[in-house]
Structure formats: C-alpha cells, structure tokens
Amino acid sequence: MSTLRSLRAWSNPEWPSTPTYAALARFGVRRSAFVVPFVVAQIAIQFPAGGYWMSAFLVGTVASFAPGYLAGAAVMFDDYGRAALAALASAVVLVGTGATMHALDPGNGFAVGLLAFGAFGSLALGVFGYTAAERATWAAED
C-alpha cells in the first residue's frame, strides 16, 4: 500500500514554482505518469488482435500531446516561435498518424473522427500547459 501512496504522491505534484520549460516538462511528465500504463495495456490488447490502426492511433495521439502541452507553455511565455514550432510538430504527428491509420486500414472512415479527437486532446493539453506556465509565473512572482 505504501508503494501506491508513493506513486500517487509522485504523479500528483504541486504546480511548478519555476517558470522554465524544464520545470514545466517535469510537471507534465509526472502528471501524465498514470496514463502510460493504460495506453500500453490498450496497445497490448489491440495489436495482437489485429487492431494495428487503433494501435497507431494511440501512439500517434499520445505523441502529439507533448508538443501541444509545450506550445501552450510557450504562448504563456510569449515565445511565439517555439509555440508555432510545437503546434506544427503536433499537427505533423497527427497527419502522420492519419496516414498510417489509412495505410493500415484503407476502408475505415472512423479514422477522421478519431484524429479530430486527437487534435482536441492536443489543444486541451495546450491549455493545460498555458495554465501550468501561468501558475509557475505567479509562484515565482510571490
């Protein structure tokens, strides 16, 4: 039981108090730590069952979330060049994911809806990145 409490404490950190990309990246990694086992479990279930396109979707959307998060933080820091680059990276990953999904299962029209969900997820994490950067800035000013 103490191991679970320790994992929960590690994955539920305080808001960052230093407004740097490194502090925000550590915070984002720690907050998303519990998501990784569930994604890995889904891939372990989908891949052997022939759900290659769903496995590609899971990997692609999770990979697009990190640049989305950092794009939101960059907007808060008024670093629009990095924000544009991170948003472009997120979009490229989603387009690549869509191409991979289409190549693995060409007749599946469900891929467009899933990718739209991935884009909204990346945007939502961008808002979370902005919020984390804003709170870090407030903490540094106090």
Biotite code that builds the C-alpha atoms (Angstrom):
import biotite.structure as struc

atoms = struc.array([
    struc.Atom([0.000, 0.000, 0.000], chain_id="A", res_id=1, res_name="MET", atom_name="CA", element="C"),
    struc.Atom([2.868, 2.374, 0.713], chain_id="A", res_id=2, res_name="SER", atom_name="CA", element="C"),
    struc.Atom([4.095, 1.847, -2.855], chain_id="A", res_id=3, res_name="THR", atom_name="CA", element="C"),
    struc.Atom([0.759, 3.013, -4.233], chain_id="A", res_id=4, res_name="LEU", atom_name="CA", element="C"),
    struc.Atom([0.800, 6.060, -1.966], chain_id="A", res_id=5, res_name="ARG", atom_name="CA", element="C"),
    struc.Atom([4.325, 6.833, -3.100], chain_id="A", res_id=6, res_name="SER", atom_name="CA", element="C"),
    struc.Atom([3.332, 6.525, -6.779], chain_id="A", res_id=7, res_name="LEU", atom_name="CA", element="C"),
    struc.Atom([0.316, 8.719, -6.224], chain_id="A", res_id=8, res_name="ARG", atom_name="CA", element="C"),
    struc.Atom([2.406, 11.359, -4.479], chain_id="A", res_id=9, res_name="ALA", atom_name="CA", element="C"),
    struc.Atom([4.958, 11.274, -7.289], chain_id="A", res_id=10, res_name="TRP", atom_name="CA", element="C"),
    struc.Atom([2.347, 11.562, -10.040], chain_id="A", res_id=11, res_name="SER", atom_name="CA", element="C"),
    struc.Atom([0.376, 14.319, -8.307], chain_id="A", res_id=12, res_name="ASN", atom_name="CA", element="C"),
    struc.Atom([2.984, 17.066, -7.902], chain_id="A", res_id=13, res_name="PRO", atom_name="CA", element="C"),
    struc.Atom([2.473, 20.627, -6.808], chain_id="A", res_id=14, res_name="GLU", atom_name="CA", element="C"),
    struc.Atom([2.216, 23.241, -9.533], chain_id="A", res_id=15, res_name="TRP", atom_name="CA", element="C"),
    struc.Atom([5.696, 24.225, -10.737], chain_id="A", res_id=16, res_name="PRO", atom_name="CA", element="C"),
    struc.Atom([7.208, 27.210, -8.958], chain_id="A", res_id=17, res_name="SER", atom_name="CA", element="C"),
    struc.Atom([9.854, 27.999, -11.574], chain_id="A", res_id=18, res_name="THR", atom_name="CA", element="C"),
    struc.Atom([8.702, 29.393, -14.927], chain_id="A", res_id=19, res_name="PRO", atom_name="CA", element="C"),
    struc.Atom([11.065, 27.352, -17.127], chain_id="A", res_id=20, res_name="THR", atom_name="CA", element="C"),
    struc.Atom([10.442, 24.813, -19.840], chain_id="A", res_id=21, res_name="TYR", atom_name="CA", element="C"),
    struc.Atom([12.327, 22.146, -17.871], chain_id="A", res_id=22, res_name="ALA", atom_name="CA", element="C"),
    struc.Atom([10.167, 22.624, -14.766], chain_id="A", res_id=23, res_name="ALA", atom_name="CA", element="C"),
    struc.Atom([7.006, 22.513, -16.864], chain_id="A", res_id=24, res_name="LEU", atom_name="CA", element="C"),
    struc.Atom([8.186, 19.403, -18.721], chain_id="A", res_id=25, res_name="ALA", atom_name="CA", element="C"),
    struc.Atom([8.904, 17.610, -15.426], chain_id="A", res_id=26, res_name="ARG", atom_name="CA", element="C"),
    struc.Atom([5.480, 18.630, -14.145], chain_id="A", res_id=27, res_name="PHE", atom_name="CA", element="C"),
    struc.Atom([3.801, 17.365, -17.337], chain_id="A", res_id=28, res_name="GLY", atom_name="CA", element="C"),
    struc.Atom([5.630, 14.045, -17.223], chain_id="A", res_id=29, res_name="VAL", atom_name="CA", element="C"),
    struc.Atom([4.744, 13.500, -13.596], chain_id="A", res_id=30, res_name="ARG", atom_name="CA", element="C"),
    struc.Atom([1.077, 14.406, -14.146], chain_id="A", res_id=31, res_name="ARG", atom_name="CA", element="C"),
    struc.Atom([0.773, 12.011, -17.077], chain_id="A", res_id=32, res_name="SER", atom_name="CA", element="C"),
    struc.Atom([2.579, 9.098, -15.422], chain_id="A", res_id=33, res_name="ALA", atom_name="CA", element="C"),
    struc.Atom([-0.603, 7.128, -14.730], chain_id="A", res_id=34, res_name="PHE", atom_name="CA", element="C"),
    struc.Atom([-1.788, 7.398, -18.340], chain_id="A", res_id=35, res_name="VAL", atom_name="CA", element="C"),
    struc.Atom([1.153, 5.452, -19.767], chain_id="A", res_id=36, res_name="VAL", atom_name="CA", element="C"),
    struc.Atom([0.265, 2.012, -18.298], chain_id="A", res_id=37, res_name="PRO", atom_name="CA", element="C"),
    struc.Atom([-3.276, 2.291, -19.637], chain_id="A", res_id=38, res_name="PHE", atom_name="CA", element="C"),
    struc.Atom([-2.074, 3.214, -23.132], chain_id="A", res_id=39, res_name="VAL", atom_name="CA", element="C"),
    struc.Atom([0.434, 0.361, -23.084], chain_id="A", res_id=40, res_name="VAL", atom_name="CA", element="C"),
    struc.Atom([-2.304, -2.024, -21.944], chain_id="A", res_id=41, res_name="ALA", atom_name="CA", element="C"),
    struc.Atom([-4.588, -0.878, -24.772], chain_id="A", res_id=42, res_name="GLN", atom_name="CA", element="C"),
    struc.Atom([-1.826, -1.407, -27.322], chain_id="A", res_id=43, res_name="ILE", atom_name="CA", element="C"),
    struc.Atom([-1.087, -4.825, -25.833], chain_id="A", res_id=44, res_name="ALA", atom_name="CA", element="C"),
    struc.Atom([-4.748, -5.728, -26.327], chain_id="A", res_id=45, res_name="ILE", atom_name="CA", element="C"),
    struc.Atom([-5.279, -4.135, -29.774], chain_id="A", res_id=46, res_name="GLN", atom_name="CA", element="C"),
    struc.Atom([-2.067, -5.090, -31.550], chain_id="A", res_id=47, res_name="PHE", atom_name="CA", element="C"),
    struc.Atom([-2.253, -8.891, -31.217], chain_id="A", res_id=48, res_name="PRO", atom_name="CA", element="C"),
    struc.Atom([-5.944, -8.799, -32.115], chain_id="A", res_id=49, res_name="ALA", atom_name="CA", element="C"),
    struc.Atom([-5.174, -7.145, -35.463], chain_id="A", res_id=50, res_name="GLY", atom_name="CA", element="C"),
    struc.Atom([-6.105, -3.624, -34.398], chain_id="A", res_id=51, res_name="GLY", atom_name="CA", element="C"),
    struc.Atom([-2.986, -2.141, -35.963], chain_id="A", res_id=52, res_name="TYR", atom_name="CA", element="C"),
    struc.Atom([-4.715, 1.056, -36.967], chain_id="A", res_id=53, res_name="TRP", atom_name="CA", element="C"),
    struc.Atom([-6.001, 1.569, -33.408], chain_id="A", res_id=54, res_name="MET", atom_name="CA", element="C"),
    struc.Atom([-2.520, 0.977, -32.022], chain_id="A", res_id=55, res_name="SER", atom_name="CA", element="C"),
    struc.Atom([-1.204, 3.586, -34.483], chain_id="A", res_id=56, res_name="ALA", atom_name="CA", element="C"),
    struc.Atom([-3.899, 5.979, -33.288], chain_id="A", res_id=57, res_name="PHE", atom_name="CA", element="C"),
    struc.Atom([-2.965, 5.505, -29.631], chain_id="A", res_id=58, res_name="LEU", atom_name="CA", element="C"),
    struc.Atom([0.743, 6.001, -30.239], chain_id="A", res_id=59, res_name="VAL", atom_name="CA", element="C"),
    struc.Atom([0.201, 8.990, -32.535], chain_id="A", res_id=60, res_name="GLY", atom_name="CA", element="C"),
    struc.Atom([-2.203, 10.892, -30.344], chain_id="A", res_id=61, res_name="THR", atom_name="CA", element="C"),
    struc.Atom([-0.128, 10.392, -27.222], chain_id="A", res_id=62, res_name="VAL", atom_name="CA", element="C"),
    struc.Atom([2.924, 11.565, -29.171], chain_id="A", res_id=63, res_name="ALA", atom_name="CA", element="C"),
    struc.Atom([1.024, 14.694, -30.281], chain_id="A", res_id=64, res_name="SER", atom_name="CA", element="C"),
    struc.Atom([0.066, 15.642, -26.730], chain_id="A", res_id=65, res_name="PHE", atom_name="CA", element="C"),
    struc.Atom([3.564, 16.615, -25.542], chain_id="A", res_id=66, res_name="ALA", atom_name="CA", element="C"),
    struc.Atom([4.165, 19.262, -28.238], chain_id="A", res_id=67, res_name="PRO", atom_name="CA", element="C"),
    struc.Atom([0.643, 20.572, -27.644], chain_id="A", res_id=68, res_name="GLY", atom_name="CA", element="C"),
    struc.Atom([1.391, 20.976, -23.946], chain_id="A", res_id=69, res_name="TYR", atom_name="CA", element="C"),
    struc.Atom([4.676, 22.756, -24.630], chain_id="A", res_id=70, res_name="LEU", atom_name="CA", element="C"),
    struc.Atom([3.012, 25.002, -27.223], chain_id="A", res_id=71, res_name="ALA", atom_name="CA", element="C"),
    struc.Atom([0.618, 26.245, -24.550], chain_id="A", res_id=72, res_name="GLY", atom_name="CA", element="C"),
    struc.Atom([3.525, 26.932, -22.197], chain_id="A", res_id=73, res_name="ALA", atom_name="CA", element="C"),
    struc.Atom([5.380, 28.791, -24.960], chain_id="A", res_id=74, res_name="ALA", atom_name="CA", element="C"),
    struc.Atom([2.355, 31.014, -25.588], chain_id="A", res_id=75, res_name="VAL", atom_name="CA", element="C"),
    struc.Atom([2.297, 31.929, -21.902], chain_id="A", res_id=76, res_name="MET", atom_name="CA", element="C"),
    struc.Atom([5.996, 32.826, -22.073], chain_id="A", res_id=77, res_name="PHE", atom_name="CA", element="C"),
    struc.Atom([5.352, 34.977, -25.188], chain_id="A", res_id=78, res_name="ASP", atom_name="CA", element="C"),
    struc.Atom([7.679, 32.687, -27.126], chain_id="A", res_id=79, res_name="ASP", atom_name="CA", element="C"),
    struc.Atom([5.571, 32.521, -30.270], chain_id="A", res_id=80, res_name="TYR", atom_name="CA", element="C"),
    struc.Atom([8.291, 30.985, -32.440], chain_id="A", res_id=81, res_name="GLY", atom_name="CA", element="C"),
    struc.Atom([8.544, 27.926, -30.209], chain_id="A", res_id=82, res_name="ARG", atom_name="CA", element="C"),
    struc.Atom([4.770, 27.832, -29.846], chain_id="A", res_id=83, res_name="ALA", atom_name="CA", element="C"),
    struc.Atom([4.343, 27.738, -33.625], chain_id="A", res_id=84, res_name="ALA", atom_name="CA", element="C"),
    struc.Atom([7.035, 25.079, -33.954], chain_id="A", res_id=85, res_name="LEU", atom_name="CA", element="C"),
    struc.Atom([5.452, 22.920, -31.232], chain_id="A", res_id=86, res_name="ALA", atom_name="CA", element="C"),
    struc.Atom([1.978, 23.317, -32.741], chain_id="A", res_id=87, res_name="ALA", atom_name="CA", element="C"),
    struc.Atom([3.377, 22.376, -36.143], chain_id="A", res_id=88, res_name="LEU", atom_name="CA", element="C"),
    struc.Atom([5.070, 19.316, -34.627], chain_id="A", res_id=89, res_name="ALA", atom_name="CA", element="C"),
    struc.Atom([1.778, 18.261, -33.044], chain_id="A", res_id=90, res_name="SER", atom_name="CA", element="C"),
    struc.Atom([-0.054, 18.699, -36.346], chain_id="A", res_id=91, res_name="ALA", atom_name="CA", element="C"),
    struc.Atom([2.599, 16.780, -38.286], chain_id="A", res_id=92, res_name="VAL", atom_name="CA", element="C"),
    struc.Atom([2.380, 13.887, -35.834], chain_id="A", res_id=93, res_name="VAL", atom_name="CA", element="C"),
    struc.Atom([-1.421, 13.809, -36.210], chain_id="A", res_id=94, res_name="LEU", atom_name="CA", element="C"),
    struc.Atom([-1.220, 13.926, -40.022], chain_id="A", res_id=95, res_name="VAL", atom_name="CA", element="C"),
    struc.Atom([1.361, 11.130, -39.956], chain_id="A", res_id=96, res_name="GLY", atom_name="CA", element="C"),
    struc.Atom([-0.901, 9.179, -37.633], chain_id="A", res_id=97, res_name="THR", atom_name="CA", element="C"),
    struc.Atom([-3.798, 9.622, -40.039], chain_id="A", res_id=98, res_name="GLY", atom_name="CA", element="C"),
    struc.Atom([-1.691, 8.466, -42.977], chain_id="A", res_id=99, res_name="ALA", atom_name="CA", element="C"),
    struc.Atom([-0.521, 5.433, -41.027], chain_id="A", res_id=100, res_name="THR", atom_name="CA", element="C"),
    struc.Atom([-4.061, 4.575, -39.947], chain_id="A", res_id=101, res_name="MET", atom_name="CA", element="C"),
    struc.Atom([-5.292, 4.894, -43.527], chain_id="A", res_id=102, res_name="HIS", atom_name="CA", element="C"),
    struc.Atom([-2.451, 2.699, -44.804], chain_id="A", res_id=103, res_name="ALA", atom_name="CA", element="C"),
    struc.Atom([-3.201, 0.011, -42.226], chain_id="A", res_id=104, res_name="LEU", atom_name="CA", element="C"),
    struc.Atom([-6.966, 0.003, -42.835], chain_id="A", res_id=105, res_name="ASP", atom_name="CA", element="C"),
    struc.Atom([-7.931, 1.942, -46.013], chain_id="A", res_id=106, res_name="PRO", atom_name="CA", element="C"),
    struc.Atom([-11.671, 1.356, -45.767], chain_id="A", res_id=107, res_name="GLY", atom_name="CA", element="C"),
    struc.Atom([-12.061, 2.664, -42.248], chain_id="A", res_id=108, res_name="ASN", atom_name="CA", element="C"),
    struc.Atom([-13.852, 6.006, -42.152], chain_id="A", res_id=109, res_name="GLY", atom_name="CA", element="C"),
    struc.Atom([-13.645, 6.126, -38.368], chain_id="A", res_id=110, res_name="PHE", atom_name="CA", element="C"),
    struc.Atom([-10.063, 7.440, -38.519], chain_id="A", res_id=111, res_name="ALA", atom_name="CA", element="C"),
    struc.Atom([-11.108, 11.040, -39.262], chain_id="A", res_id=112, res_name="VAL", atom_name="CA", element="C"),
    struc.Atom([-13.235, 11.251, -36.128], chain_id="A", res_id=113, res_name="GLY", atom_name="CA", element="C"),
    struc.Atom([-10.516, 9.747, -34.000], chain_id="A", res_id=114, res_name="LEU", atom_name="CA", element="C"),
    struc.Atom([-7.940, 12.192, -35.343], chain_id="A", res_id=115, res_name="LEU", atom_name="CA", element="C"),
    struc.Atom([-10.292, 15.083, -34.608], chain_id="A", res_id=116, res_name="ALA", atom_name="CA", element="C"),
    struc.Atom([-10.436, 13.769, -31.056], chain_id="A", res_id=117, res_name="PHE", atom_name="CA", element="C"),
    struc.Atom([-6.622, 13.670, -31.020], chain_id="A", res_id=118, res_name="GLY", atom_name="CA", element="C"),
    struc.Atom([-6.461, 17.270, -32.221], chain_id="A", res_id=119, res_name="ALA", atom_name="CA", element="C"),
    struc.Atom([-8.852, 18.403, -29.490], chain_id="A", res_id=120, res_name="PHE", atom_name="CA", element="C"),
    struc.Atom([-6.824, 16.451, -26.940], chain_id="A", res_id=121, res_name="GLY", atom_name="CA", element="C"),
    struc.Atom([-3.646, 18.198, -28.058], chain_id="A", res_id=122, res_name="SER", atom_name="CA", element="C"),
    struc.Atom([-5.416, 21.554, -27.853], chain_id="A", res_id=123, res_name="LEU", atom_name="CA", element="C"),
    struc.Atom([-6.720, 20.753, -24.370], chain_id="A", res_id=124, res_name="ALA", atom_name="CA", element="C"),
    struc.Atom([-3.226, 19.884, -23.223], chain_id="A", res_id=125, res_name="LEU", atom_name="CA", element="C"),
    struc.Atom([-2.049, 23.170, -24.722], chain_id="A", res_id=126, res_name="GLY", atom_name="CA", element="C"),
    struc.Atom([-4.495, 24.950, -22.432], chain_id="A", res_id=127, res_name="VAL", atom_name="CA", element="C"),
    struc.Atom([-3.144, 22.885, -19.544], chain_id="A", res_id=128, res_name="PHE", atom_name="CA", element="C"),
    struc.Atom([0.424, 23.861, -20.495], chain_id="A", res_id=129, res_name="GLY", atom_name="CA", element="C"),
    struc.Atom([-0.595, 27.521, -20.556], chain_id="A", res_id=130, res_name="TYR", atom_name="CA", element="C"),
    struc.Atom([-2.202, 27.153, -17.130], chain_id="A", res_id=131, res_name="THR", atom_name="CA", element="C"),
    struc.Atom([0.851, 25.418, -15.675], chain_id="A", res_id=132, res_name="ALA", atom_name="CA", element="C"),
    struc.Atom([3.152, 28.137, -17.036], chain_id="A", res_id=133, res_name="ALA", atom_name="CA", element="C"),
    struc.Atom([0.854, 30.845, -15.701], chain_id="A", res_id=134, res_name="GLU", atom_name="CA", element="C"),
    struc.Atom([0.797, 29.299, -12.241], chain_id="A", res_id=135, res_name="ARG", atom_name="CA", element="C"),
    struc.Atom([4.581, 28.881, -12.301], chain_id="A", res_id=136, res_name="ALA", atom_name="CA", element="C"),
    struc.Atom([4.930, 32.553, -13.180], chain_id="A", res_id=137, res_name="THR", atom_name="CA", element="C"),
    struc.Atom([2.629, 33.543, -10.330], chain_id="A", res_id=138, res_name="TRP", atom_name="CA", element="C"),
    struc.Atom([4.564, 31.356, -7.889], chain_id="A", res_id=139, res_name="ALA", atom_name="CA", element="C"),
    struc.Atom([7.868, 32.903, -8.992], chain_id="A", res_id=140, res_name="ALA", atom_name="CA", element="C"),
    struc.Atom([6.460, 36.418, -8.505], chain_id="A", res_id=141, res_name="GLU", atom_name="CA", element="C"),
    struc.Atom([5.194, 35.701, -4.986], chain_id="A", res_id=142, res_name="ASP", atom_name="CA", element="C"),
])
